[in-house]
Amino acid sequence: MPRMTRLFHVSDLHFGREDRAAMRWFAGLVHAEKPDAVVCTGDLTMRARKAQFAAAAEWLGALGVPVTIEPGNHDLPYFNPLARLLNPYRRYRAVQALMDQPIDLPGVMIVPLKTTARLQFRNLSWGRVSRSGLKAALERLARKPPATVAIIACHHPLVGTGFSGHGETRHGANALALLAEAGADAVLSGHVHDAFDIAHHEAGRVVRLIGAGTLSERVRTTPPSFNELRVEQGVLEVVARTMA
């Protein structure tokens, strides 16, 4: 009998401004419930400092389950444009082994899609989908096994969600259309610090746009939270779990 696959989707940890009570709460649930994997959709740090990445790596490593992470805009150097252009992920080496890692689980595949921009002539916090990143995601989707739920993991919402806190993700709408056509069933993101689950109609299909809240002090309209994803026999269920 097929078993249920469970994922914890967390985002915007912002080490340097993390909510320590929320971090303990989440880690305690991981240790107690043992999900099949944790998907972190970016902004591990507040200012991309070495000590913040080291703290994030230690915390993620102690969870004791498979982890995949996507970088967020706060994880790139903000005040050093040369470093941002030439070696933007240098300080990410503390968690390099976890970055952009596809995960294949019973009935589920996680496909990474980087949306951070090194430099652009607009707000640096806004997202961008590169041709190479989209190509890699589409190639992974082309290998999607039958009866598998394909989940894209990125930091920025690819299209508007109705929440404040993010501008247009450049090439995001086109990327979403191509990903949907290739068989993507859901897109996980963070960035806005509020949870959402939107049924988006694209390419004759429904693609779930799923956003996670934050475990940092930088909450917006909801308390610290994360998403629990349950996949069983090709059906995806999402439960937003909020710290009381």
C-alpha positions in Angstrom: 0.0 0.0 0.0 1.5 3.4 -1.0 2.6 5.4 2.1 2.2 9.1 2.7 5.2 11.4 2.1 5.5 14.4 4.4 7.5 17.5 3.8 8.0 20.5 6.1 8.3 23.7 4.0 10.0 26.5 5.9 11.3 29.9 4.7 12.9 33.2 5.7 14.8 32.1 8.8 16.9 35.3 8.8 19.6 34.2 11.1 20.7 37.4 12.7 17.1 38.3 13.3 15.8 34.8 14.0 13.0 34.2 16.5 14.7 31.7 18.8 11.5 30.4 20.3 10.1 29.7 16.8 13.3 28.0 15.8 13.1 25.7 18.8 9.4 25.0 18.1 10.1 24.0 14.5 13.2 21.9 15.3 11.3 20.1 18.1 8.5 19.2 15.6 11.0 17.9 13.1 12.6 15.7 15.8 9.3 14.5 17.1 7.5 13.9 13.8 10.4 13.1 11.5 9.2 14.4 8.1 10.7 12.8 5.0 12.5 16.1 4.2 12.7 19.8 5.0 12.5 22.3 2.1 13.8 25.8 2.9 12.9 28.4 0.3 15.5 31.0 1.1 16.7 33.9 3.2 18.7 31.9 5.6 20.4 35.0 6.8 19.7 38.6 7.5 22.8 40.1 5.9 24.7 37.2 4.3 27.4 37.3 7.0 29.7 34.4 7.6 28.6 33.9 11.2 24.9 33.9 10.2 25.6 31.2 7.6 27.5 29.1 10.1 24.6 29.3 12.5 22.1 28.4 9.8 24.3 25.4 8.8 24.6 24.1 12.3 20.8 24.4 12.9 19.9 22.8 9.6 22.4 20.0 10.1 20.9 19.2 13.6 17.4 18.6 12.2 18.4 15.1 11.3 16.4 14.8 8.1 17.2 15.4 4.4 17.2 19.2 3.7 17.3 21.2 0.4 17.6 24.9 0.4 17.2 27.7 -2.2 19.0 31.0 -1.7 17.1 34.2 -1.1 17.9 37.8 -1.8 19.1 38.4 1.8 21.7 35.6 1.2 23.7 37.7 -1.3 26.0 40.6 -0.4 23.9 43.7 -0.5 26.5 46.5 0.2 29.3 45.0 -1.9 28.3 45.1 -5.6 31.6 43.6 -6.8 31.3 40.6 -4.5 27.6 40.2 -5.5 28.5 40.2 -9.2 31.7 38.0 -9.1 31.1 35.6 -6.2 27.6 36.1 -4.7 27.4 32.7 -3.0 30.9 32.6 -1.5 29.6 32.7 2.1 27.0 30.2 1.2 29.7 27.5 1.4 28.7 26.6 4.9 25.5 25.2 3.5 26.7 24.5 -0.1 26.0 20.8 0.0 22.3 21.6 0.6 21.8 24.3 -2.0 19.8 23.5 -5.2 19.5 19.8 -4.3 16.7 17.9 -6.1 15.0 15.4 -3.8 13.2 12.3 -5.0 10.9 10.7 -2.5 8.0 8.1 -2.9 5.5 9.9 -5.1 7.3 13.3 -4.9 10.1 15.1 -6.7 11.5 18.5 -5.5 12.9 20.6 -8.4 15.0 23.6 -7.4 14.7 26.9 -9.3 17.0 29.8 -8.3 15.3 33.2 -8.5 17.9 35.5 -6.9 19.5 38.2 -9.1 23.2 39.1 -8.8 22.7 42.7 -10.2 19.8 44.3 -11.9 18.6 47.9 -12.7 15.8 47.8 -10.2 15.2 46.7 -6.6 17.8 44.1 -5.7 15.3 42.2 -3.5 13.1 41.4 -6.5 13.3 38.0 -8.2 14.5 36.9 -11.6 14.4 33.6 -13.4 17.4 32.9 -15.6 17.3 31.0 -18.8 19.9 28.5 -17.5 18.0 27.9 -14.2 14.7 27.4 -16.0 16.3 25.0 -18.5 17.7 22.9 -15.7 14.3 22.8 -14.0 12.5 21.8 -17.2 15.1 19.1 -17.9 14.4 17.6 -14.4 10.7 17.8 -15.0 11.1 15.9 -18.2 12.2 12.9 -16.1 9.2 13.0 -13.9 8.0 9.5 -13.2 4.3 8.6 -13.6 2.0 9.2 -10.7 4.5 11.6 -9.1 3.8 15.1 -7.7 6.4 17.5 -9.0 7.1 20.5 -6.7 9.2 23.5 -7.7 11.2 25.2 -4.9 12.2 28.8 -5.3 12.5 31.9 -3.1 10.4 34.5 -4.9 6.8 34.0 -5.9 6.8 33.6 -9.7 3.7 35.7 -10.1 1.6 38.1 -8.0 0.0 36.6 -4.9 -2.0 39.4 -3.5 0.5 39.9 -0.7 2.8 42.9 -0.3 6.5 42.6 0.0 7.6 41.5 -3.5 7.7 43.1 -6.9 7.4 41.4 -10.2 9.7 38.4 -10.6 11.3 39.0 -14.0 10.5 36.1 -16.4 8.4 34.6 -13.6 5.1 34.4 -15.5 6.7 32.8 -18.6 8.6 30.3 -16.3 5.4 29.4 -14.6 3.7 28.7 -17.9 6.5 26.5 -19.1 6.9 24.7 -15.8 3.1 24.0 -15.7 3.2 22.6 -19.3 6.1 20.4 -18.3 4.2 18.9 -15.4 4.8 21.0 -12.3 2.1 20.5 -9.8 3.1 23.1 -7.2 5.5 25.9 -6.6 6.9 26.6 -3.1 8.2 30.0 -2.3 8.9 32.4 0.6 9.9 36.0 0.6 6.6 37.6 1.6 6.7 36.2 5.2 3.0 35.1 5.0 1.5 31.8 4.2 -0.7 31.3 1.1 -2.0 28.4 -1.0 -3.4 29.6 -4.4 -4.9 27.4 -7.1 -3.4 29.0 -10.2 -4.8 28.0 -13.7 -2.0 27.6 -16.2 -1.5 25.6 -19.4 -4.9 23.9 -18.9 -3.9 22.7 -15.5 -4.0 23.8 -11.9 -0.7 24.6 -10.3 -0.6 25.2 -6.6 1.3 28.4 -5.5 2.3 27.7 -1.9 4.1 30.3 0.2 5.6 29.8 3.7 5.7 32.2 6.5 8.8 33.1 8.5 10.5 31.8 11.7 12.2 35.2 12.2 11.3 38.3 14.2 10.2 39.9 10.9 6.6 38.7 10.9 4.0 40.5 8.9 0.3 39.5 9.2 0.7 36.0 10.8 2.8 34.6 13.7 5.8 32.4 12.9 4.7 29.4 10.8 5.6 26.8 8.3 3.8 24.5 5.9 3.3 20.8 6.2 2.9 19.1 2.8 1.3 15.6 2.6 1.4 13.6 -0.6 -0.5 10.3 -0.9 -1.5 8.6 -4.1 -0.9 11.7 -6.2 -2.9 14.0 -4.0 -1.2 17.0 -2.4 -2.5 18.4 0.9 -1.1 21.5 2.6 -1.5 22.4 6.3 -0.2 25.7 7.5 1.1 25.2 11.0 1.4 28.3 13.2 3.2 28.7 16.5 0.7 29.4 19.3 
